[in-house]
Amino acid sequence: MIVDSHCHLNYGTMMEDMDGVMLRAKDAGVETMLAINARLSEFDDVLALAEHYDHVYATIGSHPHEAEKEPGVQASQLIEKAQHKKVIGIGESGLDFFYEYAPRDLQEENFRAHIEASRATGLPLIVHARDADEECMAIMRDEMGKGAYPAVIHCFTASRSFAEASLELGFYISISGIVTFNNAKDLQEITRIIPLDRLLIETDAPYLSPVPKRGKPNEPSYVKFTAEFLSKHLDIPYEELAKATTDNFYRLFSKAVRP
């Protein structure tokens, strides 16, 4: 069994065929999914999915792209929503200087509010970092000085040094279908330095479908292709990689109830 540690079930066309999505995931051996909240205004939709399906959990958060549309996020808001039994993580949040859909100062304010909520609740922070390695790491280190918090760098595409620094902070690293792309040689090499007990896998569905589904809408069942690729690339038996990444998920997201 494997876990899709990061998917956006309320996006794309999945809502139109959710029972089918769940059935295909089950057939692929996906036992649990973490539905990520990217906009506070959509939290009720994400939570409804988690409440409807026993093996789906939710997060509470506001993506850095939304920092201007949802400014002034307060840790107290996140903490309150995180009390629900099916909410097991904070985020996703972080910095995105590639698109810069929101001013950098607002992204930072929201990011720090999410870290505060993670620290207060003990729930893992789901970090989005794109083209902002130095700035993101500076904030995470500064906030770590105020008190420890757990975290995972989701859909990792950053540098080797960022991976090493994240691991030094005790964070986990999640690998998406990008690792299967032919032009992802740097990322493929970075996966070799991630300890097996700190590795997670994800789809980021409906985005970033792995080979051989690249170009099609992604869904949780496709996380198996990423697991299969990593198994071969790292020369680890599939069953061992599946068990390790699944164990890691429940260790990090300890509020989740394992089937």
N, C-alpha and C positions, 0 to 999 in steps of 0.2 A: 504493500500500500504506500502511496505517496500523498503529499500535501501540496496544494497550490497556495502558497503563502501570500499571494498578492494578486487580486483580480478586481475588476470594476464591473460587477454583475449588472449594475443598473445602466450601463452604457451599451452602445451599439444595438445589435438586433437580438441580443440574448434574452431580453425581457419578453420578446414575442414567442419564444420557445424555451422557457425556463425549465420546464419538466424534461424536455429533450436534452438540454444542456446538462442537467443533473444525471440523467440516465447514461449519457455518453461518458461523463466523468467517472461514474461508477464502473462502467465497463473498462475504462482505462486504468482502474486501480486507484483513483483519487478518492481518499477517504474523508478529507476535510478541505474546506476552502475558506480563505479570509477575504471577505468583501470589504474593499477599501472605500472610505468616505473621502471624497475630494472637495466637496462643497458642503458647508454647514447647512445650507438650504435644502440639501438632498439627504440629510441624515435619516429622516423618517423612512425614505424609500429603501435605503441600505439596511436599516434595522429591520424593516418588515421582511426582507428576504431572510435575514438571520433568524428571525422568529418563526418563519414558515418552515425552514429546512433545518433539521437537527444538526447536520454536519456543516452548516455555514455559520461563520462568526463575522463580526463587524468591527470596524474602527470608528473613531470620531476624529475629524480633522478637516483642515482647509489647505488645499494645495497651494504652493507658492504662486501659481498662475492666478489664483483668486485673491491675492493679498490686497488688491485695490478694490475689488468688488465686495470683499468681505473683510474690511479693515478693522483693526482694533480688537482682534480675537483675544479673549481673556482666558487665562488658564482655568478660572472658576467655571466658565461655560463648558469647557472640555471635561473637567473633573466631574461635573454634575451628570453629564450624559454617560460618562464612563462607568457609572455605578450599575448600569444595566448588566445583567448576567451574561449577555451575549456580546458585549463590547469588551474586546480583549487587547486593544492597542490604541495608540495615539498617533494620528496622522492620516494621510501622509503630509509631511511638511518638510520645509528645507529651503534651498535656494536654487533658482533656475536663471542663470545669466545667459543662456543660449537664446531663448525667446524673449526674455524680459517683458512678459506680458504685464508685469506689475513693477512699480518702483522698488529698487533694492532695499531702501530703508523700511518699507512696509513688509517686504518679504522677511527681513531680519526680525522685525518686531513679532510677526506671527510665528516665526520659527522658535524664538525664545519662549513665547507663551506655550507652545506645544511641549518644549523641553521641560518647562516648569510643571506642566500637567503630568508628564511622564514621571518626573521625580516624585511628585506628590502621590500618585496612584500606584507607582511601581509597575505600571503597564509599559510595554516596549514602545519606543518611538520608532515610527517608520519614516526613514529619512530619504528625501528626494534631493539629489545633488547633481546638477548638470552645469558644466563649464564654470564651476564656482568652488573648486577644490580647496583652495587656500582660505577663502572666506568662510566656507562651511566648516572646515576643520577648526579654524580659529574660534568660531562661536561654540562648537561642541566642546572644545577643550576648556574654554572659559566657563561654560555652564557646568562642566564636570567638576570644576573647582568649587562650585557652590553646593555640590552634593551629587552622588552617583545616580545614574539612570541607565536603564537597559535600552538598547537600540539595534536596529538592523538597517544597513544601507541597502535599499531596495534597487532592483534593476541595475546592478553595478556596471558602470561603463567608465569609471574614472581611472586615475593613474595608479601605478603600482605603489607609489609612495602614499597615496590616499588610502589604499587598501591596507598597507602596513600600519599606518597611523590609526585607522579604524579598529584593527585587530588589537593594537596596543591599548585602546580604550576599553577593550572587552566586548566590542560590538560583533554582531553577526553580519555576514555578507550574503545577499540573495542574488542569484543568477537567473536571468530571463532567457528567452529564446534567441536573443541577440547573439549569444555565444555560439549558436549553430551557423551563423552567417559566414560566408567565405572570407569576407573582409574584416572579420573580428579576431585577427591573429593576436593582437596585443591582449585583448580580453581573455582569449583562450590560454595564453601563457600566465596571466595573472591568476587564473583559477588554480594553478599548480601550487601557489603559495598559501592558499586558504586552507587552514586545518579542517579536516573532515568534520570535526565536532563544532565548527562555526559556519557551516555551509547550509544555505536554504535554496530552494528552487521556486520559481514563480512563472506565471504567464504574463502578468500585467494586461490580461484580456480586457477589452477586445483588441488591444494593440500588440504589435511585435510578434506576430506568429512565427514560430520556429520553422526551419526546414524540416519536413517537406511541405509545410502548409504556408510558407511565406507568401504574402500577398493576399491572403484570405483573412477574414475576421478571426481573431484568436478566441479561444474558449478554454476553460479549465482542463478539459481532457487532453489538450495539447502539451501540458506540462510534462507528460510522459516522454515526448520527443527530446525535450531538454535533458531530462534525466538519462535517457539512453545515450545521448551525445556525451554527456559528462562521464558516464560510466566507461565508455570507450576511450575518451580523451585522457582520463586520469588513470586508466587501466585498473578500474575497481569493478568487481562484479556488480551487476545491476541491483541485485538483492541487497548488497551491502550499502550501496549508495542510497537506495530507497529507504532502508532502515535508518541510516544515519541522518539524512535530511528530515525524515519524519520525527525522529527522536529529538532533533535539534529544535524543530518547530514547537513541540510541546514543552521543551525545557525553557525556551524563551517566552512563549506565550502560555505561561503556566495556568492562566485562568481558563483556558480551553479544557473541556472534558474529553479525554481520549476515548474513542469508541471501544 
